[in-house]
Amino acid sequence: MAEDLLLKLILTFVTGTTWIFISISLGKSFGSNISGFISGLPSTALLVFFFIGLNQSPATAAEATLVFPLSYSMTGVFLLIYAVNVKRGLFAAVFSGLLFWFAGGSLIAFISPSNYLFNLFVYIVTLPVLYRLLIKFTGKKPVSGKNLPSSSILILIRSIFGGLIITAAVLLSKICGPVFGGIFSAFPAMFISTLIIAYRTFGRDFSKVMTRPLLVTGMTTIVIYSIGVRLFYPGSGLFLGTLFALLVSCISALITFGLMRRNII
């Protein structure tokens, strides 16, 4: 039993790391348009829910989405706190944001709200509020055309970080139940690595402005993907359910990316 779990976790880590590596590399190879589209697609959440479904059952993976909209709202707040505190330095911004995220995640785990529609409602209300607050702190000027550095070493570091988070979420779901897996699947791993690279390369102000497109892409396409998982996994199974949820997420990503390019949002 223990050996079987270990092998599955190793498979989860290798697959997660490889998936993220390929996604980032594609963005590097095909330019900013494709990169922007790919960045709006689920990566961590997709693999967390897939491997929860593979290791346990599609129904368990669908159950893990129960608190995901609420948890991802906390991820949006992480971005806001980063933008507010980045003037105090990178460490202060990331640490304060993560402090709030873990506090919010702990509260969600303790309360364990069981009404999915309520959790989704909180997310729907939170998104425009966070967006308006980020506009206040960052302005609506679009992020410049600078591309983040994407050397093989940096891509590998980001991929390993993401793979570790995916594996931890799957393990927590197995040990502590799907609610914990759902909470940890919303951990802002990719956001943290992106903001750190942006800060180190282009400076504080650039990383601050980047929080807005990260908020829009993350809190729309990724949460919509989780809704697809909840709807399609129980009836369609793991593989078809993943495909249907990803198709819905792709449509959302295309619409969101188009609106962002026109500076509408």
RACOR-V213350 format. One record per helix or strand of 2 or more residues. SS is the DSSP state (alpha for helix, beta for strand). FROM is the first residue (numbers start at 1). LEN is the number of residues. If there is no record, write none. Layout:
# RACOR-V213350
ss->SS from->FROM len->LEN
ss->SS from->FROM len->LEN
This chain:
# RACOR-V213350
ss->alpha from->2 len->29
ss->alpha from->32 len->8
ss->alpha from->44 len->12
ss->alpha from->58 len->7
ss->alpha from->68 len->21
ss->alpha from->90 len->22
ss->alpha from->116 len->23
ss->alpha from->152 len->25
ss->alpha from->178 len->7
ss->alpha from->189 len->14
ss->alpha from->204 len->33
ss->alpha from->238 len->24
